[in-house]
Amino acid sequence: MMPELSTLLGGLTPERFLAEYWQKKPLLVRGAVPEINQLMSRNDLFHLATGEDIESRLITRADGWQMHHGPFSLRQLKRAALPWTVLVQSVNLAHAAGDALLRRFDFIPYARLDDLMVSYATDTGGVGPHFDNYDVFLIQGMGSRRWHIGKQKDKTLIDDLPIRIIKDFRPTQEWLLNPGDMLYLPPQWAHDGVAVGECMTFSVGFRTPTAQELGEQFLSFLQERLSLPGRYSDPDLKKPRHAAEIGTAMIDQVETMLSSIRWNRTTVRNFLGTSLTEPKANVFFDPPAHPLTIARFAAAAKRKGVVLSPASQLLFSGNQFYLNGEDWKMPAHVKPLIRELANHRTLKIAQPTGVALAKDVLDDAVGLLYEAYCDGFLWPAS
C-alpha cells in the first residue's frame, strides 16, 4: 500500500476499510491529509463562489435559517450576518489540487465518486444537524470544527426551512477535528459540525441514486433508442356494445406491441456507462482556441503524455469505453492504453519499459486522443 493511502486511512488497507467500515460505521483518522492547508486558501474558495459556472450556497442563521444561491460578490460574503457558511460544489472541476484530493479516493470505483465540496464557516457557523443519503469523507482544512454524530432512527425534519435540519438531534459521539483530520460517515448517520473559530472543511461525496431515479433515467435512455415496428390496426373490428368502452381486443393488441420492448445486461451496461459519465448540467468543455497540429500533439503526448480534463468522465466495462456520456469506439489494440488513461487519468504513450509501441497502435492511439483533445476532453501533460 502506498504511504499516502496508508496515511489517508489511518494505517488501514483499502480492503480492511471496505470490509469493516464502508457503509457500516464511522471512522476518525487523525492527520489523514497533513498537507491539507496547502491545497486551497479561503480566498481561493471565495473566488470560486463568485463564478457563474459553479454551484455555491450561502447559509446564515442570524435571523433564522436562510439560504442564498450564488454566484456571490466578495462584498456579499464579507458583509453576511454572522455566523455564516459558504459551500461550493464540484471544486474538483475548477481547482487542480481539489481534483487531486478527490482522486486519492480511487479505492472506491469512479462510478460511485461524485464531487468535492468545500465549505468555509465563521466562528460557530454550520448547516445544522442533518443526515446525508450518501457516504462522505469530511476532511478538516484550516481551523477546527466540532462534530456531533449519531445513528438515530428519528430523522424527522423541521418544517418550512430552506435546508434539511433534524428536529430532535440526539448525538452519541463527539470529536474536535483539526487540520488534516478526517471523519468518514456512512449514509444516514446524523451529524452536526460547528466551526470553532473560522474554518474550512473538504467533503468527498458519492453517488447513491434512488431506484426511482434510476428507473426514470433508464426509461429515458430506452426512449431515445426505441424503434418499434408496426402500427395499430383492427381490420376485424366489430360494433361495440358500449361506444366509450376500451375493448379487450385493443388492450390485447397494444400489450403485444409493447411486449417487444426488451433490454438485457448489455443494455443496462450501456445505460450505466453513458449516464455515469454524462457531464453535469453546468459543465462545459472548451476546445483549444489554437489547437496543436496532430504532429505536434503526437510529439507532446509521446514526450510527457496526456491528462484528462478534470471535468471529463471516462469509465469502462470489459472492452466497452464511455467518455462524457458517449460510447467511445476504438480499435481493440488501443484499449489497453485507454484503460490506463481511465484508471490513472493520465497516460504516457509508451510501454512501462520505455520500449516504443507498434506503429499501428501508436498511430491509432494518437488519432483517437487527438480527437478528444480537439473536443477539450484532454490535453498534453505539462
Buried (B, 14 or more C-beta within 10 A) or exposed (E): EEEEBEBBBBEBEBEEBBEEBBEEEBBBBEBBBEEBBEBBEBEBBBBBBBBEEBBBBBBBBEEEBBBBEBBBEEEBBEEBEEBBBBBBBBBBBBBEBBBBBBBBBBBBEBBBBBBBBBBBBBEEBBBBBBBBEBBBBBBBBBBBBBBBBBBBEEBEBBEEEEBBBBEEBEBEBEBEBBBBBBBBBBEBBBBBBBBBEBBBBBBBBBEBBEEEEBEEBBEEBBEEEEEEEEEEEEEEEEEEEEEEEEBEEEEEBEEEBEEEEEEEEEBBBBBBBBBBBBBEEEBEBEEEEEBBEBEEBBBBBBEBBBBBBBBBBBBBBEEBBBBBEEEBEBEEEBBEBBBBBBEBBBBBBBEEEEEEBEEEBBEBBBBBBBEBBBBBBBBBBE
